[in-house]
């Protein structure tokens, strides 16, 4: 009688460069689970898998050459049971592997819970229609043959261009139809731009960091941050450090500084 060997996927880890949305294909990678070194098997395109491991919650530390160290909690109750996937959004280090110039926003702000941004000039597609019942969003892609929304996390710009609604794309049904994980909660207009979210890092003590590659003449980002559960937006020119400060009347304390860093 032939024996049957069964293998269960414990966790799929996917490394993403948050400034580009591309997979991080770097061999110099280390992973730690609750402080203990683990060795997931590489599967290409920035992905690694744990096979036949217990599905219990743990703290995942990821160290990748050319990127800042990333720590996050893996909570299986929040993951897909069939293919539990942990997406690790990585911020390039000041001396990144490709030797590119970067610009950073950093500092300390008590009670800061999250920090992210999007570039309104980098539009991936535009909204045509949204069906509440099915959470289907019809869009017109901006350029290219395919509509690649595998990154998952995007912002739908509001009519005034000064704020956006975060959306999560769970599936791309066709070249022009997206399925959202949740329904839209804010008013929207036809032709509203959809842009990719750039994630920053916020530590429990209020230290924060958001970094992008300095690859354009104009780096005007739309910043989104959450303080004590309240959502705030700010338009920010990363090439104008003098005015790169959080609105004190909204955040009540702290500041954001911008620093242009270049590899030596």
N, C-alpha and C positions, 0 to 999 in steps of 0.2 A: 504494500500500500504506500503510495507516494505521500510524503509529508508536505504540508502546506505552510509556507512561511508568510506571515502577515506583517506588514510594516505600517505604522501609523505616523502621520505627520504631526509632530509636536508643535512646530512653529515655523512659519515662513518669515524671514527677515528680509526686508527690501530697503536698500540704501538709496536715498534720493538727494541730489544737490538742490537745496531749496532755492538757490539763485537762478538756476537754469531749468529745473524740472526734469533733468536727465538722470538716468541711473548712474551710480558711482561705481565704476569698474576699476577698483584699486585692490591689489593683492595684499598690501600691507594693512591688514585689518585684525583687530582683536575684540573679542566679546567677553563680557563678564556677567554672570547671573548671581545677584546678591553678593558680589565681590569675588566669586570663584570663576576662574577662567573656564570658558566653554568653547567648543570647537565645532560650530555648525558647518555643514558641508556646502561648499560653493556650488551654485547652479548657473552661474553666468548672469549677465545683465544686472549686476548689483544685488543679486539675490542669494540667500543662504538658507539652509533648512536644518532643523533639528528633527531627527527621526527617532521614534519610539521613546520619547521623553515624556515625563509626567506633565500633564497640563495643569499646572498650578501657577498662581500668580507670582511674579518675581520682579526685581529691579534689574533692568538691562542697561549696562554701560557699554557703549560702542566707541572704539578708538580707531580712527581711519587716518592714514597719512595724508596730510594736506588739508585736514578739516578739524574743526573744534570737537572736543570730546562731547558726546551726547549721552545723557542719562534720562531714562524714562521708565515708567511702570508698565508692565505687561499685565493686563487684566483680561483673562479669557472670557469673562462674561460679556465683554464688549466686542469680542472678535467673532468672526464667522466660524461656526462649529465644524464645517466641512474643510475649509482651508483657513485656519487661523493665521492672519497676516499682520505683522507688525511693521509699519512703515516708519523708517528712521530718516527724518529730514535733517540733513547735515549742512552746517554753515562753514564755508571755506575759511581756513586760518589766514592770518595776516601774511604768512609766507606759505602760500598754497603751492601745491605740487606743480602747477602749470606756470608759475611765476607771473600771475596776472595782478594788476592793480585792483585794490578793493577799497570801498568806502564803508565806514561803520557808523552806527548809532549806538551809543552805549551810555551807561550811567547807573544810578540807583534811584528807585522810586518806591517808597513804602506802599504797600497794598496793591501794587501792580500785579495783575494775574496773567495777562497775556499781551504779546506784542507781535504785530505782523504788518504787512503792507502789500500793495500791489502797484504795478506800473500802468497807469491808465493809457499810455501810448502803445502798450503791447497787447492789443486786442486779439483774442483767439477766435471769437465768433460773436454774433449779435442775436439777441432774442427776437423771435418772430411771434411766438405764441406759447402759452403755458396752459396745460390741462390739469386742473386741481385734482380730479378723481384719480388719474393714473400717474400723476407727477411727471408727465412727459413735457419736455421743453423743446420746441422746434426752434432751430437756429439757422443762421447763415454763416458759414465759415468765412474767415477773412481771406485766407490764402492757402495754397497747397492743395494737394489732391485728397488727402485724408484728414479727418477730424480726430486727432489724437487727444483724448481727454483722460488718459490713464493716470495722470497725476492725482486726479480726484478732487482737489480743493481749489475752489475758484471764488471770485467775487462778482456779483452782478451790480454794476454801477447804477446809482440812482440818477434821476433826471437832472439834478443840480450838479452832478459830478463831484460832490463833496463827501459822499459816503457810499457804502456798498453793502449788499446783503451777502453773507457767506453762504455758499451752496456747495454741496457735496455731490459729485456725479458718480452714481453707482453703476451706470451702464451706458454705453453708446449703442443705441438700437440700430442706427443707420448713419448715413453720411450727414444727416441733418437733424437727428432726433436724439435727445439725451434723456435719461431717466435720473431724477434726483432722489437722494435718500430721504428728503423731507420736502414738504410743500413750502412754497414761498410765503413769507410772512409779511413782507413789505410791499407797498404799491410798486408797480413797474411800468415801464413804457416800451412800446415796440421799438426795436432797433437799439435797445440798451446793450452796452458792451459787456462782454464776459472776459475777465482777465484772471491770470493765475495768481494765487496767493503766495507770498514770500514769507516764510515763518521766521520769527526771531526766537530768542531764548530768554526765559525769565526764571530766575532762581528764587527759592523761598524767601531769601533775605531782601528781595527787591532789585537785585542786580539784573541788568538786562543787556542784550546784545542783538542787533540786527545788522547784517552785513550783505552788501551786494557787490558785484563786479563793476568797476568803473569803466564801462564799455560804451558810454554814450555822452554826447556833448551836454545833453540835458538829462538830469536824473531827478525828475519831479515825481515823487512817490505819494500815494495816498496811504497814510498811516492809520492803523486801527489798533487801539489799545483798550484794555478793560481794567478799571480801577474800582475795587469794592463792588464788583458785579455790574457796574455801569459802563456802557460802551461809548467810546469817544473816537472821533476821526480828526485827522489833521493833514493838510497838504504840506509837503516837505520837500524843499530843494536841497539835495545832499551836497550840492556844490556851493551852498551858501551857509557855512557853519554858524555864522553870527545869528541867524534866525532859526536855527534848528533847535527849538526849545518847545517843550510841551506847554500847552495853555494852562497857566497856573490857576486860572479861575475855575477850570474844570477838574484838574487833577489835584489841586490844593497843595501839593508838595512835590518836590523832586524836579528834575530837569533832564532833558535829553541833549546830549552833545553829539556833534558829528565830527568825525576825524577821517581824513583821507590818508590811507596807509599805502605805502609802496614797498615792494620787496627790495631789500638791499642786495 
